[in-house]
Amino acid sequence: MAAFLLGAVLLIVQPEIVPSRPAINSKTETSSQSVQRELLKKTSQKNDFKENIHSNGSCQQLPQTIIIGVRKGGTRALLEMLSLHPDIAAAESEVHFFDWEDHYRNGLQWYINQMPFSYPHQITVEKTPAYFTSPKVPERVYNMNESMRLLLILRDPSERVLSDYTQVFYNHMQKHKPYPSIEQFLIKDGELNVDYKAINRSLYYIHMQNWLKYFPLDHIHIVDGDKLIKDPFPEVEKVERFLKLSPQINASNFYFNKTKGFYCLRDSGRERCLHESKGRAHPQVDTQLLEKLHEYFHEPNKKFFELVGRTFDWH
């Protein structure tokens, strides 16, 4: 009876939950698989799994698309731009379901409850930039839905490091807390501090290898974050095609705000810009230190280009 109820529910909330690939480990169950089994147990119990259906026919469902990263790559801008499409229903906040253990233990019902109400013809999207660099996440997403369409937005690794620092710096300033200069993070014993977390997050090829263990490359669309800033429409057009959406977003949905220095959105005559925290000026960094950063990323970038069969205009 429990198995029947589970099957019926999964047909409603699509996409289908599938087991992990046997090739990963056919004899020894991983900790992630163990947690997944507990998730399935929870969802198979009628009292633990409820259909959240609105009177207008919309409902909460598992996402069919996830923006997996990267942090400070432009994930919020991408989500806002995608939300211009009438067939997109986007979760407003970062859910952190797959990377935060406290959230993951809550089960898929909790995850569904974080999703927006959407109609059957709409694609539900959530974005959590930390997913890309979290080692546990690819398998967990695969266990939920092996056919998931993933969006990854990347920027020049060096610029991403500076943007990463800038965000944390301003967060401390708003709380009136002191924060070290970026040089104190980038330099250790006279050399580039490769243990700095912001640098690790920009080693894209390492994290991409993790995802390609579970998802084929044609299930991961890479958005050029640098181009999205300079000319957003062509990049959004590519995302529409990847998600098999009808072409509803057009060039008139974007306009350049000279005061802010970046593109804002126009939807049905209503204009809106991203939060003021977006587009903040990066700290001034010594030219020689920047060169060290560029040199450090040269080889990792080359490996990433070979991995995805595509090049980007990075230092």
N, C-alpha and C positions, 0 to 999 in steps of 0.2 A: 504493500500500500504506500509506504514511504517513497519507494522508487517511482511509483506512478505519479504521485503528487509532485515530485521533483521534476519529472519530465514535462508535466503540464505547465508548471511555473516557468521553466526555461523557455518554452515555446512562446510564452507571453513576453518575457523580458529580453529576449535575444540581445546580444549574440550568445551562441552556445558555449557552455563551459566544457572544456575538454581536458583529458589527462595530459600530463607532460609527456614528451617524447621518450619512449622506452630506451632509446640509444644512449640517453644521458647516464642512466644507471638502472639497469634492469634488476639488480639483486638487492642493492642497499637503498632504502628509502632516505631521501635527503630531508633536512629539517623543513625546507620549503614545502615539499610534498606532504609532509606530516601536517603542517599548518593548513594546507589546502584541503586535506581530508577532513579536518575539523570544520572548515568553512562549508564544505558540502554537507556535512552532518547537520550543521545549523540550518542550512537552506532547505533541507529535506523535512524539517519539522514544520508542520502547518502553522503553529503558533509563532514561529520565528520568521516566517516569510509572508509578508502581506503585500497585496497589490495596492499601490498608491495611484488610484485612478480618479481624475478630476471629473466633475459633472459635464465639462465641455468635451470630454473624450480624450483629453491628453493624459499622459501618465509618466511616471518616473521609470527610467530604464537604464540598464548598463550602457556606458558609452560605446559607440562604434568606432570612435576616433579619439586618440589621446595625443596631446602635444607633450612630448616627453622631455623637452629641453631645447636649448641648454640655458642654464642660469645666465642672466644678463645678455641673452642673445636676441631678445625682442619677442619673447613669448606672449607678453601681455598685448603688445601692438598687434601681433598676428591674430590673437583671439578676438580682439575688438574688430579687426578688419573682417574676419570670417563671419562675425555676428551680423554684418550687413546683409548677409544672405538669408532669405526667408526660410530656407530649409535647414538652417543650423540652430540648434539649441545649446547654449554654452553654460557650463557651470561657472558661477561668478568668482568663486574663490579657489585657491589651490587646495586640493583635497588631501594630498599626501597619504593616500590609502596604501599603496604598494611599498612605500619606503619607511613609514612609521609603524613600528610594531604594535603600538597601542591601538592604532586605527585598523591595521590588518587583522588583528585578533577579533575585531568586532564583526567580521564576516561581510558577505556580499550584500546582505540586506541593509546594513549600515551604509555601504558604498552607494547603493541605489538611492538611499534617502538623501544623499548629498547632491544628487543630480537634479537638473531643472525639469519641470513638466514639459513634455514634448508630444507632438502628434506623430502618428505612425510614419508619415512621409519624411519626417525630420531626422537629421543625424545629431545625436547627442555627443558633445565634445567636452572633455575636461583637460586642464593643463596643470602640470606640476613639473617645473623645470628640474627639480632634484632627481627625477626618475632616471634621467640619462646617465648620471654618474653613480647611481646606486647599484652595486653588484647583484643584489637580490631581485631587483625589479623585473628584468627581462623574463625570467622563468615564471614569475608570479603573473605577469600579464598574459603570457602564453597559456598558462594553466586556465585562465579565465576565458580566453578567446584566441585561438591560434590564427584566426583570420583578421585580427585587429589591424586597422590602418593607422600608422604612426606618423606624426609630424615632428620633425627635428629642425630647429632653426639655429644656425651657427653664424658667428661673426669671426673676424680676424682674431686669433687666439690672444695676441698681445693686447688688443683693444678690449677684449673681454675681461682680461685680468684687471686692467685699469678701471673698467666699469664695475667690476666685482668689488674692488676696494672702495670705490666712490660710494656705492650703496651702503656699505657697512659704516663708512666714515660719517655719512650724513645721519644714519640711524643713531649713532652715538652723540652727534652734535645736538640732535633734537631732544635727547634725554640729558643734555648738559654734562655728558661724560667725555673725558679726554680720550683721544685715540692716536696711536703712533702714526708717524708719517709713512708713506708707502715705501720709502727707501728702507725703513727699518724691517719691513716684511720681505722686500726683494733681495736684500743683501745680508749675507751671513758669512762672517770670517773673510770678508773681502770678495766673496764669490756670490753668484746668483743663488738664492735660496730655493732650490728645486723642491723643497718640502712644503713650501707655502701652498696652502690648499687651493688658492685661486689659480695657481699655475697648474696644479694637477687637474683641475676641472677643464682646462683648455687642451689637455692631451686627448684630443678627440678620437684618435685611432684606437686607443686602449679601450675606451668605453664603447666605441662602435663595434669592436670585436665581440664584446659581451652580447650585444643585441643580435648580431648576425648568427649567433649560436642557436637562436630560437626563431628569428624572423628572416625571410628572404629579403634581399635588398629592394625588391619591387614593392614591398609592403611598408617601406620607410621612405617618405619623401623629405628631402633636405631642402629647406628654404634658405636662401642666401640673405642673412640678416643685414649685411652691409648694403645690399641692393634694395632691400625692403625699406631702409631709411631714405635712400636717395630717390627711388622711383618705385613706390609700393605696388601699383596696379599690375605690372607684368608678373610679379612674384605671386600675388593673390590669384591671378588667372591660372597659374600652374597648379595651385592648391585645389582650385575648383575642379580642374580636370582630373587630378589624382583622386579626389573624393567622389568623382563621377556626378558632380552637381551640375545643374543647368547653369549656363553663364548669365548670372543675374547681377554680379558686381561689375561696375564699369569705371572708366577713368574719372567720370564726373563725381564719383563718391569720395575723391581725394582732392584736397587743395592745400597748397603750401602756405603755412602761417609764418610770415616774415618776422613777426615779433618773437615767436617761440623758436623759430629756426628749423622746424620739421613739419611733416605732413599731418594734417588733421582730417577728420571724417565728416562727410556730408550725407545725411540719410533722410530722404523725404523732406528736404528743405531745412532740416535741423542740423546744425553744425556742432561738433564736439571735438575736443582735443584729449589726448592722453593726460593722465595725472601729471601735475607739475614736477613730480619726482623723476619723470622720464626726460631724457635728454640733458641731464646735468653735465656741466663741464668737468672733464677729468683733471686730476692734479697735474701740475707741471712736473715732468720727470726729466732728469739729466739725459742728454742725448746719448752718451756712452752707455748708460744703463739700459736705455731703450734698445740700443743695438745689441746688447747682451741678450735681452729678452727675445728679439727677433731671431738671433742666431740660434738660441736654444730651441725655438719652435720650428726651425727650418726642416730638420730631419723628421720629426713627428708629423708635420704637415704633409711632407712628401709621402709618408707611409699611409696617411689618411686618404690622400688623393688616389693612391694605387688601390686602396681597399674599396673605395666607392666608385672608382672609374670616372672621376670627375675632378676638375681643378677649380680653385677659388682664387680670387685676386687678393691674397694675403701677403704680408711681408715675408 
